[in-house]
Amino acid sequence: VLAVQDDWRRRMEARPTHFMLRTLPQALRDAADAVGAATGVRGEDIVLIDNGTAGLNAVLQSFPLRAGDEILVTSQTYGALLFAAGHAAGRAGAELVQAQLPFPEASADAIVAAIVATLSPRTRLAVIDHIASPSGFVLPVQRIAAALHAHGVAILVDGAHAPGQVPLDIAALGVDYYVGNGHKWWMAPKGAAFLWAAPHRQASVWLWGARGAG
């Protein structure tokens, strides 16, 4: 990985302007296509970002919340994401609610039941880990997404630890947004992450500084 980084760096420094204008745009789309092929989605629905937290924040800050709405998180939500969700909710006059997942042992049925039990008619968005950072739980994302959609709730998945650890087919999960890191278990360089959004959700997501947005 370091050797490939060095090669790209040399190419950039040899002709910086040419690289930025002529080489980089297509290289980014090629990289997005490779990520899409590895995760079961189209590359054109992926943007490359600096890290997973940036993608999660982009969705949270763009999502159309109103006063009285609710964002659902879980007791396994990563701390930085918890703060970001709380900020997005507070700015809109919405509320952050937390589903208490069974711990230290939890079946898929128990996890889904805990999340569904926390829903209310005001729940608009749920932020769910694929692999929970505090515990290593692998959440049954496909089942959770189906249950949430049955209640009209959108789902944003924090997949920071999933690429390279578990088989990943985002399209089969049936989620609205998925964020993954490449620098963890894919062993990619630092600053390699991606955000996928379902086509019908893309127009409402604002990304500042995303690379290769198409």
C-alpha positions as CSV (number, residue, x, y, z in Angstrom):
1,V,0.0,0.0,0.0
2,L,2.8,2.4,0.9
3,A,4.6,1.7,-2.4
4,V,1.4,2.4,-4.4
5,Q,0.9,5.7,-2.4
6,D,4.5,6.7,-3.3
7,D,3.9,6.0,-7.0
8,W,0.7,8.2,-7.0
9,R,2.6,10.9,-5.2
10,R,5.4,10.9,-7.7
11,R,2.9,11.1,-10.5
12,M,1.3,14.1,-8.9
13,E,4.5,16.0,-8.1
14,A,5.9,15.4,-11.6
15,R,3.1,17.4,-13.3
16,P,0.7,18.8,-10.5
17,T,-1.6,20.8,-12.7
18,H,-1.9,18.1,-15.3
19,F,-2.5,15.5,-12.6
20,M,-5.2,17.5,-10.9
21,L,-7.1,18.4,-14.1
22,R,-6.5,15.4,-16.3
23,T,-5.6,12.4,-14.2
24,L,-7.3,12.7,-10.8
25,P,-11.0,13.1,-11.8
26,Q,-11.1,9.8,-13.7
27,A,-8.8,8.1,-11.1
28,L,-11.3,9.0,-8.4
29,R,-14.2,7.6,-10.4
30,D,-12.2,4.4,-11.1
31,A,-11.6,4.1,-7.4
32,A,-15.3,4.6,-6.6
33,D,-16.1,1.9,-9.2
34,A,-13.7,-0.5,-7.4
35,V,-15.3,0.3,-4.1
36,G,-18.8,-0.3,-5.6
37,A,-17.7,-3.6,-7.1
38,A,-16.4,-4.7,-3.6
39,T,-19.6,-3.7,-1.9
40,G,-22.4,-4.6,-4.3
41,V,-23.4,-1.2,-5.5
42,R,-22.7,1.2,-8.5
43,G,-19.7,3.3,-8.3
44,E,-21.7,6.3,-9.5
45,D,-23.6,6.2,-6.2
46,I,-20.5,6.5,-4.2
47,V,-18.4,9.5,-3.2
48,L,-14.9,9.2,-1.6
49,I,-14.4,11.1,1.7
50,D,-11.7,11.6,4.3
51,N,-13.2,9.3,7.0
52,G,-16.5,7.7,8.0
53,T,-17.3,10.5,10.5
54,A,-17.3,13.0,7.7
55,G,-19.8,11.0,5.7
56,L,-22.1,10.4,8.8
57,N,-22.0,14.1,9.5
58,A,-22.9,15.0,6.0
59,V,-26.0,12.9,6.1
60,L,-27.0,14.1,9.6
61,Q,-26.6,17.7,8.8
62,S,-28.4,17.4,5.5
63,F,-31.3,15.3,6.6
64,P,-34.6,17.2,6.6
65,L,-35.5,17.3,10.3
66,R,-38.3,19.4,11.9
67,A,-39.0,20.4,15.4
68,G,-40.5,17.4,17.3
69,D,-38.9,14.7,15.1
70,E,-36.7,12.0,16.6
71,I,-33.3,10.5,15.6
72,L,-32.8,7.0,16.9
73,V,-29.4,5.8,18.0
74,T,-28.4,2.8,20.1
75,S,-26.5,2.1,23.3
76,Q,-23.7,0.9,21.1
77,T,-23.3,4.0,19.0
78,Y,-19.8,5.4,18.6
79,G,-19.2,8.4,20.8
80,A,-18.3,10.9,18.1
81,L,-21.4,9.9,16.1
82,L,-23.6,10.2,19.2
83,F,-22.4,13.8,19.6
84,A,-23.0,14.5,15.9
85,A,-26.5,13.1,16.0
86,G,-27.3,15.1,19.1
87,H,-26.1,18.3,17.5
88,A,-28.2,17.7,14.3
89,A,-31.2,17.0,16.4
90,G,-30.7,20.0,18.7
91,R,-30.3,22.4,15.8
92,A,-33.6,21.3,14.3
93,G,-35.5,21.2,17.6
94,A,-35.6,17.4,17.3
95,E,-34.9,14.8,19.9
96,L,-32.3,12.1,20.2
97,V,-33.6,8.7,21.5
98,Q,-31.5,5.7,22.4
99,A,-32.4,2.0,22.0
100,Q,-30.9,0.0,24.7
101,L,-29.4,-3.1,23.1
102,P,-29.0,-6.3,25.2
103,F,-25.5,-6.7,26.5
104,P,-23.1,-8.6,26.8
105,E,-25.0,-11.3,24.8
106,A,-27.7,-10.5,22.3
107,S,-29.5,-12.4,19.6
108,A,-30.5,-10.9,16.3
109,D,-34.2,-11.1,17.4
110,A,-33.4,-9.3,20.6
111,I,-31.5,-6.5,18.8
112,V,-34.3,-5.9,16.3
113,A,-36.9,-6.0,19.1
114,A,-35.0,-3.4,21.1
115,I,-34.8,-1.0,18.2
116,V,-38.4,-1.4,17.1
117,A,-39.6,-0.9,20.7
118,T,-37.9,2.5,20.8
119,L,-39.6,3.8,17.6
120,S,-42.4,6.3,17.8
121,P,-44.5,8.1,15.2
122,R,-42.0,10.9,15.4
123,T,-38.9,8.8,14.5
124,R,-37.5,10.0,11.1
125,L,-34.0,8.6,11.0
126,A,-32.2,5.8,12.7
127,V,-28.4,5.6,12.9
128,I,-27.2,2.0,13.2
129,D,-23.8,0.4,13.5
130,H,-22.9,-2.5,11.2
131,I,-20.2,-3.6,13.6
132,A,-20.4,-1.8,16.9
133,S,-17.2,-0.2,18.0
134,P,-17.6,-0.6,21.8
135,S,-18.5,-4.3,21.7
136,G,-17.8,-5.8,18.3
137,F,-21.4,-6.7,17.9
138,V,-22.4,-7.4,14.3
139,L,-25.9,-6.0,14.0
140,P,-28.5,-7.7,11.7
141,V,-28.6,-4.6,9.5
142,Q,-30.8,-6.1,6.8
143,R,-33.5,-7.1,9.3
144,I,-33.2,-3.8,11.1
145,A,-33.6,-1.9,7.8
146,A,-36.7,-3.9,6.8
147,A,-38.3,-3.2,10.2
148,L,-37.5,0.5,10.1
149,H,-38.8,1.0,6.6
150,A,-42.0,-0.7,7.6
151,H,-42.4,2.2,10.1
152,G,-41.4,4.8,7.5
153,V,-38.0,5.4,9.1
154,A,-34.8,6.1,7.1
155,I,-31.6,4.2,8.1
156,L,-28.1,5.5,8.1
157,V,-25.5,2.8,8.7
158,D,-22.1,3.4,10.3
159,G,-20.1,0.7,8.6
160,A,-16.7,2.0,9.8
161,H,-15.4,-1.4,10.7
162,A,-17.3,-3.6,8.2
163,P,-15.4,-3.5,4.9
164,G,-12.8,-6.2,5.1
165,Q,-14.3,-7.9,8.2
166,V,-17.7,-9.1,7.0
167,P,-19.1,-9.9,3.6
168,L,-20.6,-6.6,2.4
169,D,-23.4,-6.2,-0.1
170,I,-24.9,-2.8,0.5
171,A,-27.6,-3.2,-2.1
172,A,-28.9,-6.3,-0.3
173,L,-29.0,-4.6,3.0
174,G,-31.8,-2.3,1.9
175,V,-30.5,0.8,3.7
176,D,-30.7,4.5,2.7
177,Y,-27.2,5.5,3.5
178,Y,-24.0,3.6,4.2
179,V,-20.6,4.9,5.3
180,G,-17.5,2.8,5.4
181,N,-13.8,3.2,6.1
182,G,-11.0,1.8,4.0
183,H,-8.1,2.5,6.3
184,K,-9.2,-0.1,8.9
185,W,-9.6,-3.7,7.7
186,W,-9.1,-3.0,4.0
187,M,-5.7,-1.7,5.0
188,A,-6.0,1.3,2.7
189,P,-4.2,4.6,3.4
190,K,-5.4,7.0,6.0
191,G,-8.1,9.3,4.5
192,A,-9.8,6.6,2.5
193,A,-13.5,6.3,3.2
194,F,-16.7,6.3,1.2
195,L,-20.3,7.3,1.4
196,W,-23.1,5.5,-0.5
197,A,-26.6,6.9,-0.7
198,A,-29.6,5.3,-2.4
199,P,-30.4,7.2,-5.6
200,H,-33.6,8.6,-4.3
201,R,-31.7,10.1,-1.3
202,Q,-28.8,11.7,-3.1
203,A,-30.3,15.0,-4.0
204,S,-30.8,15.9,-0.4
205,V,-27.2,15.1,0.8
206,W,-24.7,18.0,0.8
207,L,-21.1,17.0,0.9
208,W,-18.4,19.6,1.4
209,G,-14.9,18.5,0.2
210,A,-16.0,15.1,-1.1
211,R,-13.7,13.8,-3.8
212,G,-15.1,12.5,-7.1
213,A,-18.7,13.4,-6.5
214,G,-20.6,12.4,-9.6
